[in-house]
Amino acid sequence: MFLAILVAGVGHPALAQTAGAPTDLATWLEAAASESGPAGPLQVSPTAAAIARDNGLTFISEPPLVLSQDAGTGSALVLANGRVEVGNSGDDTSITHLDPSIFRVTRTDTGWTSEPVPMGRNRIHRHEMTVALDPARGLSVQDTMTVEVVDDDGFAFGLNRAATIRALQIDGTDTDWVFRNGLLWVDAPPGRRGVSVTYDLVVERDAGANSGVFQDDHGHLRNQYWWHPSLGLTNAGSRAVFDVTLTSPEAVHVALDFDQTSAVADGRRTTRIISPTPTGALSLAYDTAWVPRRVTAGAFTLDVFAAPDFAPNDAELAEALSNATSALSARFGVPPSQRMAVVQNRGRDRDAWAFLSNPAIHAGPNGAPFVSIADFPYHAPFAHEVAHLWTSASGDLQYLLTEGWATYAEGVVLEATEGPDVAAAFWEHRAQLLALEPDVLDTPLDQDAMNTLVSYHKGAWVFRMLETVLGQDAFDAGMRRFAETALASPAYEDFLTAFGDQAEVARRFLSPWISQSGVPSLDIVRENGRLFLIQTGPTYWLPGLEVELREGGRSERVRIDVEGSRTEVPTGSTSNPTVRIDPDNRFLILDRD
C-alpha cells in the first residue's frame, strides 16, 4: 500500500540499528537522523554532499520519505536523497544519482537494517516519445515506456529535477508516484508494464552551459541532462529503442543523434527518429541557422547540422573522418555503424569537438583543429570522437572501455597520419599529464564513476600496455571481435572474452590496474654482483618488461617477467652495467630508477 510519511532526518545506504534502539520506524529514522554528522548512521546522498563541501556548493538535504510499508512485518521502502546546486539542473541531477536514493528498511530481532534498492535492477525496453520544443521555454514531453519491473518495490527512474510532472499512468491507469531531486518512483506491480509520464521541463538560458541551455535561436541538451527518463548512463537497463517525434517552429532545425526525417506543415517542423539499436540516452540540439547536409567519406557518411560558415568546412570534415576511419579500420575492422554526424552547438562557450552522443560529434560554435601537435600535450580530438564508433560499454568500467579506448586510438591515428615520433611524444605526454595530477594517478580505474581524467589518461595507457603484453596481432584480433558487439553496449567481461585464448592473460594483467591506486614504481638494487628489480609500491604483473644494460660502450637488452615485489635481472655478458628500465616506454612507469 502506498504511504507518504515524512520524518525528520536523512538516509544512508548501509544502516543497522543496535539493540535497545527504538522499534518504531519513524522514531528510529528520526533518532538516527539526529546523529547524521560525518560519522553518523544516516546521511542523505553522501557523495553529493562531499562534492558540495569540497567545492563550496549548496547541498540541500530533505527528510526521508516512506514510500510504502508492510502492515505485517513493518518493513518499508524509503526514499532518502538530497541535491547539490551547481547552477544547472542536469548537472544537479547527475550528482544526485551518484548515490542510491531508495532503501529497503527491514525490522529484525534487534531493530532495523537498511539496504539500497538499485534503480537499475529494472529495465526500460522502449521509449515512445512525443516532444514539443519551445526555444523560449523548454520542452513538453509525453514518454510512454515499455518497462520490466522485477519485484514489489515498484519502478524508479531518473529525470531532470526541474521537470514538472503533469500525469503518470501504468497500463493506462493513473497511479501513485513520488518525484524528488531527480528521482521518480511509481507504485508499479511486477511484470512488463507500460509507464507513461507527461511532463514539462524549463531549460536554463545561461550561455556557455555544458549540459543544457536554450536560447531563442539555438540550444542543446546533452544526454547527461536527464531530459528524458533514464536508469543511468552507465546502466545496461537503460538501453532501449527510442521512437521520438519532435515538433518545433518551422525555422528551428533539430538534431537527435541518429538518422532522422524532417517535414514541415502548417508552420511546424516535425523531426522523427527510431534508433536502429537500443541506446541509453539521447542528446538534442537545435538551431535556426543550420543548413543540414550529407557528405561522404569513403565508406562512411557524415550528416552535418551546422550553419554554412561552420569551420572546418564539409570537405575538411570528410577528409578528417576518412583519415581516422582508415587508420582504425586497418587494424580493428570496420565498425558496426558507418554513419556519423557533426552537430554545431552555438550555446557552448568555445570552439571544440566537445563530446560524442551515439554517432553524433557535438562541436562548439565551430569545431577545433583535428590534430594538435604544436604544444604540450599532443592530441587528436576529432579522431578521439570518431574512435567511439568501435566501442560502447555498460557497467562500472564503461569509461575505461570508451574514453580509455578512444584516447588510445588517438595514438594509433597520430602514428598513421603524423608518424611514429609524434605518436611516441603523444604517449610520453599522457604519462606526464598523470604525473601532474596526483589525484588522477592514485584513483583506480574501477572508481572512475564520474568519467574523470582517470580513464582518459591511465585507461589509455592500459590499452597500450595490453597491446604490448598480448602482441599487436592478438590485441587487434580481440579488439575487432569486441567492436563487433559495440551496438549491444557490452560490459568488461565481454571485453575480456573477446580476446579468446588470451582472455585470462588479459584479465591477469589488467586486474591490478583496475583495482589498485597509483602505477608501478621500480628500483634496481645490486647484491653480490646480481641485479634485482624491486617494486617499491603496489605490485603489478609486467610480462616481457625490457631492461637495457650498458657497459663499456656496449648495450644489450633482456626481457623479464616482473612478478611480485622482487625479480632478478639477468646481466647477460655484462658484469657491472648501468641499467635503463623499459627503454621504449611501453609500460606506464613513472619512477624508473
C-alpha positions as CSV (number, residue, x, y, z in Angstrom):
1,M,0.0,0.0,0.0
2,F,1.3,3.5,-0.9
3,L,2.2,5.8,2.0
4,A,3.9,9.1,2.3
5,I,5.3,9.6,5.8
6,L,7.7,12.5,6.3
7,V,10.2,12.2,9.2
8,A,13.0,14.5,10.2
9,G,16.4,13.3,9.1
10,V,18.4,11.8,6.3
11,G,19.2,8.4,5.0
12,H,22.3,6.1,4.4
13,P,22.7,3.1,2.1
14,A,24.0,0.8,4.9
15,L,22.2,1.3,8.1
16,A,21.7,-1.0,11.1
17,Q,20.1,-0.5,14.4
18,T,21.8,-1.7,17.6
19,A,20.0,-3.5,20.4
20,G,17.9,-1.2,22.6
21,A,17.2,1.3,19.8
22,P,13.6,2.4,19.1
23,T,11.4,-0.2,17.4
24,D,9.0,2.2,15.7
25,L,10.2,3.0,12.1
26,A,9.5,6.8,12.2
27,T,11.1,7.1,15.7
28,W,14.1,5.1,14.5
29,L,14.6,7.3,11.4
30,E,14.2,10.4,13.4
31,A,16.7,9.2,16.1
32,A,19.2,8.1,13.5
33,A,18.9,11.4,11.7
34,S,19.8,13.3,14.8
35,E,23.3,11.6,14.6
36,S,23.8,12.5,10.9
37,G,27.2,14.1,11.2
38,P,30.1,12.7,9.2
39,A,30.3,9.6,11.4
40,G,26.5,9.3,12.0
41,P,24.4,6.4,10.8
42,L,22.2,8.4,8.4
43,Q,23.4,10.6,5.6
44,V,21.5,11.7,2.5
45,S,23.5,11.4,-0.7
46,P,26.9,11.2,0.9
47,T,28.9,11.5,-2.3
48,A,26.9,14.5,-3.5
49,A,27.3,16.1,0.0
50,A,31.0,15.7,-0.2
51,I,31.2,17.2,-3.7
52,A,29.2,20.2,-2.3
53,R,31.5,20.6,0.7
54,D,34.7,20.3,-1.3
55,N,33.6,22.8,-4.0
56,G,31.8,25.3,-1.8
57,L,28.4,24.5,-3.3
58,T,25.0,24.4,-1.8
59,F,23.7,20.9,-0.7
60,I,20.0,20.6,0.1
61,S,19.1,17.7,2.4
62,E,15.5,16.6,2.8
63,P,13.8,14.2,5.3
64,P,13.4,10.6,4.4
65,L,10.1,9.7,2.8
66,V,8.5,6.3,3.5
67,L,7.1,5.2,0.2
68,S,5.4,2.0,1.3
69,Q,5.3,-0.2,4.4
70,D,4.2,-3.7,5.0
71,A,1.5,-3.7,7.8
72,G,2.5,-7.1,9.0
73,T,6.3,-7.0,9.1
74,G,6.8,-3.3,9.3
75,S,9.4,-3.4,6.6
76,A,9.4,-0.3,4.4
77,L,10.6,1.3,1.2
78,V,12.2,4.6,2.0
79,L,13.3,7.5,-0.3
80,A,16.3,9.3,1.0
81,N,18.2,11.7,-1.2
82,G,19.4,15.3,-1.5
83,R,20.9,17.5,-4.2
84,V,23.8,19.8,-5.0
85,E,23.0,23.1,-6.7
86,V,25.7,23.7,-9.3
87,G,23.7,26.1,-11.4
88,N,22.4,23.6,-14.0
89,S,19.6,21.2,-13.2
90,G,21.0,18.5,-15.4
91,D,24.3,18.5,-13.5
92,D,22.4,18.7,-10.2
93,T,20.6,15.5,-11.2
94,S,23.7,13.7,-12.3
95,I,25.4,14.3,-9.0
96,T,22.3,13.1,-7.0
97,H,22.4,9.8,-8.9
98,L,26.0,9.1,-7.8
99,D,24.3,7.7,-4.6
100,P,21.4,5.4,-4.1
101,S,18.1,7.1,-3.4
102,I,15.8,4.2,-2.3
103,F,16.3,1.8,0.5
104,R,14.5,-1.3,1.8
105,V,14.3,-1.0,5.6
106,T,13.6,-4.3,7.4
107,R,12.8,-5.0,11.0
108,T,15.0,-7.6,12.8
109,D,15.1,-9.0,16.3
110,T,17.4,-6.2,17.3
111,G,15.8,-3.3,15.4
112,W,16.2,-2.3,11.8
113,T,18.5,-2.8,8.9
114,S,18.7,-0.9,5.6
115,E,19.9,-1.9,2.1
116,P,19.9,0.2,-1.1
117,V,17.4,-0.7,-3.8
118,P,19.3,-0.1,-7.1
119,M,17.4,1.9,-9.6
120,G,18.9,-0.1,-12.5
121,R,17.6,-3.5,-11.3
122,N,14.6,-2.9,-13.6
123,R,14.7,-2.3,-17.3
124,I,13.4,0.1,-19.9
125,H,12.8,-1.7,-23.3
126,R,11.3,1.2,-25.4
127,H,10.5,4.9,-25.3
128,E,7.7,6.2,-27.5
129,M,8.1,10.0,-27.1
130,T,6.2,13.0,-28.4
131,V,8.1,16.2,-27.7
132,A,7.2,19.8,-28.3
133,L,10.2,22.1,-28.3
134,D,9.7,25.8,-27.5
135,P,13.0,27.7,-27.7
136,A,11.7,30.4,-25.4
137,R,11.0,28.0,-22.6
138,G,11.9,24.3,-22.9
139,L,10.1,21.0,-23.6
140,S,6.7,19.4,-23.1
141,V,7.1,15.6,-23.3
142,Q,5.0,12.5,-23.1
143,D,7.1,9.4,-22.9
144,T,5.3,6.0,-23.0
145,M,7.8,3.5,-21.9
146,T,7.7,-0.3,-22.1
147,V,9.4,-1.4,-18.9
148,E,10.2,-4.6,-16.9
149,V,9.5,-4.4,-13.2
150,V,11.3,-7.2,-11.3
151,D,9.7,-7.1,-7.8
152,D,7.3,-5.5,-5.5
153,D,9.5,-2.4,-4.9
154,G,7.9,-0.5,-7.8
155,F,9.7,1.2,-10.6
156,A,12.1,4.2,-10.2
157,F,13.8,6.2,-12.8
158,G,15.8,9.4,-13.1
159,L,14.5,12.6,-14.7
160,N,15.8,16.1,-14.6
161,R,15.0,17.5,-11.1
162,A,13.4,20.7,-12.7
163,A,10.7,18.7,-14.5
164,T,7.1,19.3,-13.6
165,I,5.1,16.1,-13.7
166,R,1.7,16.6,-15.3
167,A,0.4,13.0,-15.4
168,L,1.6,9.4,-14.8
169,Q,-0.1,6.2,-15.7
170,I,0.7,2.5,-15.6
171,D,-1.0,0.4,-18.3
172,G,-3.4,3.3,-19.0
173,T,-4.5,3.8,-15.3
174,D,-3.5,6.7,-13.1
175,T,-1.3,5.6,-10.2
176,D,0.6,6.9,-7.2
177,W,4.0,8.4,-7.7
178,V,6.7,10.5,-5.9
179,F,9.2,12.8,-7.6
180,R,12.0,14.3,-5.7
181,N,15.5,15.6,-6.5
182,G,15.5,13.9,-9.9
183,L,14.2,10.5,-8.9
184,L,10.6,9.5,-9.8
185,W,9.2,6.4,-8.1
186,V,5.9,4.8,-9.2
187,D,4.0,2.1,-7.4
188,A,4.2,-0.4,-10.3
189,P,3.5,-4.1,-9.9
190,P,6.0,-6.7,-11.2
191,G,5.9,-7.7,-14.8
192,R,6.1,-6.0,-18.2
193,R,4.3,-2.7,-18.0
194,G,3.5,0.5,-19.9
195,V,4.6,3.5,-17.9
196,S,3.5,6.8,-19.4
197,V,4.8,10.1,-17.9
198,T,3.9,13.6,-19.1
199,Y,6.0,16.5,-18.0
200,D,7.2,20.0,-18.8
201,L,10.9,21.0,-18.5
202,V,12.0,24.6,-18.3
203,V,15.6,24.7,-19.6
204,E,18.3,27.1,-18.3
205,R,19.2,30.1,-20.6
206,D,22.8,30.6,-19.3
207,A,25.1,30.9,-22.3
208,G,28.1,28.5,-22.3
209,A,26.4,25.8,-20.2
210,N,27.7,22.3,-20.7
211,S,24.8,20.0,-20.0
212,G,21.9,22.1,-21.3
213,V,20.9,25.6,-22.5
214,F,18.1,27.1,-24.6
215,Q,18.3,30.4,-26.5
216,D,15.8,31.9,-28.9
217,D,17.7,30.7,-32.0
218,H,19.8,27.8,-30.7
219,G,20.2,25.3,-27.9
220,H,21.3,21.9,-26.8
221,L,20.6,19.2,-24.2
222,R,23.3,16.6,-23.6
223,N,22.4,13.0,-22.9
224,Q,23.6,13.7,-19.3
225,Y,21.0,16.4,-18.8
226,W,18.3,13.8,-17.9
227,W,15.8,15.4,-20.2
228,H,14.1,12.1,-20.7
229,P,13.6,9.2,-18.2
230,S,16.7,7.0,-17.7
231,L,18.1,4.4,-15.2
232,G,21.5,6.0,-15.6
233,L,24.0,6.5,-18.4
234,T,26.2,3.5,-17.2
235,N,23.3,1.2,-16.6
236,A,22.5,-1.5,-19.1
237,G,18.9,-1.4,-18.0
238,S,18.6,2.0,-19.7
239,R,19.4,0.7,-23.1
240,A,16.1,1.0,-25.1
241,V,14.8,1.7,-28.5
242,F,13.9,5.4,-28.9
243,D,10.9,6.3,-31.1
244,V,10.8,10.1,-31.0
245,T,8.5,12.5,-32.8
246,L,9.5,16.1,-32.0
247,T,7.8,19.3,-33.2
248,S,9.4,22.7,-33.3
249,P,8.7,26.0,-35.1
250,E,9.3,25.7,-38.8
251,A,12.6,27.7,-38.7
252,V,14.1,25.5,-36.0
253,H,16.2,22.6,-37.3
254,V,16.7,19.8,-34.8
255,A,19.3,17.0,-34.4
256,L,18.6,13.9,-32.4
257,D,21.8,11.8,-32.8
258,F,20.5,9.2,-35.2
259,D,19.4,9.2,-38.9
260,Q,16.2,11.2,-39.0
261,T,13.5,12.6,-41.2
262,S,12.1,16.1,-41.2
263,A,9.0,17.6,-42.6
264,V,7.2,21.0,-42.4
265,A,3.5,21.6,-42.3
266,D,1.4,24.5,-41.0
267,G,4.4,26.4,-39.7
268,R,5.7,23.5,-37.6
269,R,8.6,21.2,-38.3
270,T,8.3,17.5,-37.3
271,T,11.5,15.6,-36.8
272,R,11.4,11.8,-36.3
273,I,13.9,9.2,-35.3
274,I,13.8,5.5,-34.4
275,S,17.1,4.4,-33.0
276,P,18.4,1.5,-35.1
277,T,19.6,-0.3,-31.9
278,P,19.0,0.2,-28.2
279,T,20.8,3.1,-26.6
280,G,21.0,4.5,-23.1
281,A,20.2,8.2,-23.8
282,L,19.8,10.8,-26.5
283,S,21.2,14.3,-26.9
284,L,19.1,17.1,-28.6
285,A,20.3,20.2,-30.3
286,Y,18.6,22.9,-32.5
287,D,19.5,26.0,-34.4
288,T,17.7,28.3,-36.8
289,A,20.9,29.0,-38.8
290,W,21.7,25.4,-39.7
291,V,21.6,24.1,-43.3
292,P,21.6,20.3,-42.8
293,R,23.5,18.4,-45.4
294,R,25.1,15.0,-46.0
295,V,28.7,14.3,-47.2
296,T,30.5,11.1,-47.9
297,A,33.9,10.0,-46.6
298,G,34.9,6.7,-48.2
299,A,32.6,4.0,-46.8
300,F,31.2,6.4,-44.2
301,T,28.5,9.0,-44.4
302,L,28.6,12.2,-42.4
303,D,25.5,14.3,-41.7
304,V,26.4,17.9,-40.9
305,F,24.0,20.0,-38.8
306,A,25.6,23.4,-38.9
307,A,25.5,26.9,-40.5
308,P,27.1,27.3,-43.9
309,D,30.0,29.2,-42.4
310,F,30.8,26.5,-39.8
311,A,34.5,25.6,-39.7
312,P,36.0,23.2,-40.7
313,N,34.1,23.1,-44.0
314,D,32.5,20.0,-45.3
315,A,35.4,18.8,-47.4
316,E,37.8,19.2,-44.5
317,L,35.4,17.2,-42.3
318,A,35.1,14.4,-44.8
319,E,38.9,14.2,-45.1
320,A,39.5,14.1,-41.4
321,L,36.8,11.4,-41.0
322,S,38.4,9.4,-43.8
323,N,41.8,9.6,-42.3
324,A,40.7,8.5,-38.8
325,T,38.4,5.7,-40.0
326,S,41.1,4.4,-42.4
327,A,43.7,4.2,-39.7
328,L,41.4,2.4,-37.3
329,S,39.7,0.1,-39.8
330,A,43.1,-1.1,-41.0
331,R,43.8,-2.6,-37.6
332,F,40.4,-3.1,-35.9
333,G,38.0,-3.7,-38.8
334,V,35.1,-1.6,-39.9
335,P,32.8,-0.6,-37.0
336,P,29.1,-1.8,-36.9
337,S,27.9,1.6,-37.9
338,Q,29.3,3.7,-40.8
339,R,27.2,6.8,-40.2
340,M,28.3,9.8,-38.1
341,A,27.1,13.3,-37.6
342,V,28.7,16.6,-36.7
343,V,26.4,19.0,-34.7
344,Q,27.1,22.6,-34.2
345,N,26.3,23.8,-30.6
346,R,26.4,27.6,-30.5
347,G,25.4,27.5,-26.9
348,R,28.8,26.2,-25.8
349,D,31.4,28.7,-24.6
350,R,34.2,27.8,-27.0
351,D,35.2,26.1,-30.3
352,A,35.7,22.4,-29.7
353,W,35.0,18.8,-30.6
354,A,33.1,18.7,-27.3
355,F,31.5,15.2,-26.9
356,L,30.0,12.3,-28.7
357,S,26.4,11.2,-28.3
358,N,25.6,8.0,-30.0
359,P,27.1,8.5,-33.5
360,A,27.0,12.4,-33.3
361,I,30.0,14.5,-32.6
362,H,28.9,17.7,-30.9
363,A,31.1,20.7,-31.6
364,G,31.1,24.2,-30.2
365,P,30.2,27.3,-32.2
366,N,32.9,25.9,-34.6
367,G,35.0,22.8,-34.5
368,A,38.6,22.8,-33.4
369,P,41.8,21.6,-35.1
370,F,41.7,18.0,-35.9
371,V,45.2,17.4,-34.6
372,S,47.2,19.4,-32.1
373,I,50.9,18.7,-32.1
374,A,52.4,22.2,-31.8
375,D,52.3,22.4,-28.0
376,F,52.1,20.1,-24.9
377,P,50.1,17.9,-24.8
378,Y,49.7,16.4,-28.2
379,H,46.3,15.1,-29.0
380,A,43.8,14.3,-31.8
381,P,40.4,15.3,-30.5
382,F,38.4,14.6,-33.7
383,A,39.8,11.1,-34.0
384,H,39.0,10.6,-30.3
385,E,35.3,11.1,-31.0
386,V,35.4,9.0,-34.2
387,A,37.0,6.1,-32.3
388,H,33.9,5.8,-30.2
389,L,32.3,4.0,-33.3
390,W,34.3,1.0,-32.3
391,T,33.3,0.6,-28.7
392,S,30.4,1.2,-26.4
393,A,30.0,-0.3,-22.9
394,S,28.0,-0.5,-19.8
395,G,28.8,-1.2,-16.1
396,D,31.4,0.0,-13.7
397,L,34.3,0.1,-16.3
398,Q,32.3,1.8,-19.0
399,Y,34.6,4.8,-19.2
400,L,37.7,2.6,-19.4
401,L,36.2,0.8,-22.4
402,T,35.0,4.0,-24.1
403,E,37.2,7.0,-23.2
404,G,40.3,5.0,-22.4
405,W,40.0,3.2,-25.8
406,A,39.3,6.5,-27.6
407,T,42.4,8.2,-26.2
408,Y,44.5,5.1,-27.1
409,A,43.0,5.3,-30.6
410,E,44.3,8.9,-30.8
411,G,47.8,7.5,-30.6
412,V,47.0,5.0,-33.4
413,V,45.7,7.7,-35.7
414,L,48.6,10.0,-34.9
415,E,51.1,7.3,-35.8
416,A,49.3,6.6,-39.1
417,T,49.0,10.2,-40.1
418,E,51.9,12.1,-38.4
419,G,54.5,9.4,-37.9
420,P,56.0,7.3,-35.1
421,D,57.9,10.2,-33.4
422,V,54.7,12.1,-32.9
423,A,53.0,9.1,-31.6
424,A,55.8,8.4,-29.1
425,A,55.6,12.0,-27.9
426,F,51.8,11.6,-27.5
427,W,52.4,8.7,-25.1
428,E,55.1,10.5,-23.2
429,H,52.7,13.4,-22.8
430,R,50.0,11.2,-21.4
431,A,52.4,9.9,-18.8
432,Q,53.5,13.5,-17.9
433,L,49.9,14.5,-17.5
434,L,49.4,11.7,-15.0
435,A,52.4,12.9,-13.0
436,L,50.9,16.4,-12.9
437,E,47.6,15.0,-11.5
438,P,48.3,13.0,-8.3
439,D,44.6,12.5,-7.6
440,V,44.1,11.0,-11.1
441,L,47.2,8.9,-10.7
442,D,46.1,7.5,-7.4
443,T,42.5,6.6,-8.5
444,P,41.8,3.0,-9.5
445,L,40.0,2.6,-12.8
446,D,37.0,1.0,-11.2
447,Q,36.5,4.1,-9.1
448,D,36.0,6.4,-12.1
449,A,32.2,6.8,-11.7
450,M,32.2,10.4,-12.8
451,N,34.2,10.0,-16.0
452,T,37.3,11.9,-14.9
453,L,40.8,12.0,-16.4
454,V,41.5,8.6,-14.9
455,S,40.1,6.7,-17.8
456,Y,41.4,9.2,-20.4
457,H,45.0,9.1,-19.3
458,K,45.6,5.9,-17.2
459,G,42.9,4.0,-19.2
460,A,44.6,4.8,-22.5
461,W,47.9,3.6,-21.2
462,V,46.2,0.4,-20.1
463,F,45.2,-0.3,-23.7
464,R,48.7,0.4,-24.9
465,M,50.2,-1.9,-22.4
466,L,47.7,-4.6,-23.1
467,E,48.8,-4.4,-26.8
468,T,52.4,-4.9,-25.6
469,V,51.6,-7.8,-23.4
470,L,49.4,-9.7,-25.9
471,G,51.3,-8.7,-29.0
472,Q,49.7,-6.5,-31.7
473,D,48.2,-9.3,-33.7
474,A,46.3,-10.9,-30.8
475,F,45.4,-7.4,-29.4
476,D,44.0,-6.3,-32.8
477,A,42.0,-9.5,-33.3
478,G,40.5,-9.2,-29.8
479,M,39.5,-5.6,-30.4
480,R,38.0,-6.5,-33.8
481,R,35.8,-9.1,-32.0
482,F,34.9,-6.6,-29.3
483,A,34.0,-3.9,-31.8
484,E,31.5,-6.3,-33.4
485,T,29.5,-6.2,-30.2
486,A,29.6,-2.4,-29.8
487,L,26.0,-1.8,-30.6
488,A,25.0,-4.1,-27.7
489,S,26.9,-2.0,-25.1
490,P,28.9,-4.9,-23.7
491,A,30.4,-5.0,-20.3
492,Y,34.0,-5.6,-19.0
493,E,33.6,-9.4,-19.0
494,D,32.6,-9.3,-22.7
495,F,35.7,-7.2,-23.4
496,L,37.9,-9.9,-21.8
497,T,36.1,-12.7,-23.6
498,A,36.8,-11.1,-27.0
499,F,40.5,-12.0,-26.5
500,G,39.7,-15.7,-26.8
501,D,42.5,-17.9,-25.6
502,Q,44.3,-14.8,-24.4
503,A,41.4,-13.7,-22.1
504,E,42.9,-14.9,-18.9
505,V,46.3,-13.3,-19.7
506,A,44.4,-10.1,-20.3
507,R,42.5,-10.5,-17.0
508,R,45.6,-11.2,-15.0
509,F,47.5,-8.2,-16.5
510,L,44.6,-5.8,-16.2
511,S,43.3,-6.7,-12.7
512,P,45.8,-4.6,-10.6
513,W,45.3,-1.6,-12.9
514,I,41.6,-1.9,-12.4
515,S,41.6,-2.1,-8.6
516,Q,44.8,-0.6,-7.3
517,S,45.8,3.0,-7.0
518,G,49.0,4.5,-8.4
519,V,51.2,2.9,-11.0
520,P,54.4,0.7,-10.8
521,S,57.4,2.2,-9.0
522,L,60.6,0.3,-9.8
523,D,64.1,0.4,-8.4
524,I,67.3,-1.6,-9.2
525,V,69.4,-3.0,-6.3
526,R,72.7,-4.8,-6.6
527,E,73.6,-7.7,-4.3
528,N,76.8,-9.7,-4.6
529,G,77.2,-9.0,-8.3
530,R,73.5,-9.7,-9.0
531,L,70.8,-7.3,-10.1
532,F,67.2,-7.2,-8.8
533,L,64.3,-5.2,-9.8
534,I,62.2,-4.1,-6.8
535,Q,58.6,-2.9,-6.9
536,T,58.6,-0.3,-4.1
537,G,54.8,0.2,-4.1
538,P,51.8,-1.9,-5.1
539,T,52.8,-4.9,-7.2
540,Y,51.9,-5.4,-10.9
541,W,52.5,-8.2,-13.3
542,L,54.7,-6.8,-16.1
543,P,55.4,-9.6,-18.5
544,G,58.1,-9.1,-21.1
545,L,59.5,-5.9,-19.5
546,E,62.7,-4.9,-21.3
547,V,65.8,-3.8,-19.4
548,E,68.7,-2.2,-21.2
549,L,72.2,-3.0,-19.8
550,R,75.1,-0.7,-20.8
551,E,78.8,-1.3,-20.2
552,G,82.0,-0.3,-21.9
553,G,80.3,1.3,-24.9
554,R,78.1,-1.7,-25.5
555,S,74.5,-2.3,-24.7
556,E,72.2,-5.3,-24.7
557,R,68.6,-5.8,-23.7
558,V,67.0,-8.6,-21.7
559,R,63.3,-9.3,-21.1
560,I,62.0,-10.3,-17.7
561,D,58.5,-11.2,-16.4
562,V,58.1,-9.0,-13.3
563,E,56.1,-10.7,-10.7
564,G,55.8,-9.8,-7.0
565,S,58.0,-7.3,-5.3
566,R,61.4,-8.7,-6.3
567,T,62.6,-10.1,-9.7
568,E,66.1,-10.9,-10.7
569,V,67.5,-9.3,-13.8
570,P,69.9,-11.4,-15.9
571,T,73.1,-9.5,-16.5
572,G,74.0,-11.3,-19.8
573,S,77.6,-10.6,-20.8
574,T,77.9,-7.6,-18.6
575,S,79.4,-7.5,-15.1
576,N,78.6,-4.1,-13.6
577,P,76.2,-2.4,-16.1
578,T,74.2,0.8,-15.9
579,V,70.6,-0.1,-16.2
580,R,67.7,1.5,-18.1
581,I,64.2,0.1,-17.4
582,D,61.7,0.0,-20.3
583,P,63.8,2.0,-22.7
584,D,61.0,2.1,-25.4
585,N,58.4,3.4,-22.9
586,R,56.0,0.5,-23.4
587,F,54.7,0.4,-19.8
588,L,53.4,3.2,-17.6
589,I,56.2,3.5,-15.1
590,L,56.8,6.9,-13.6
591,D,59.7,6.0,-11.3
592,R,62.3,4.1,-13.3
593,D,65.4,4.4,-11.1
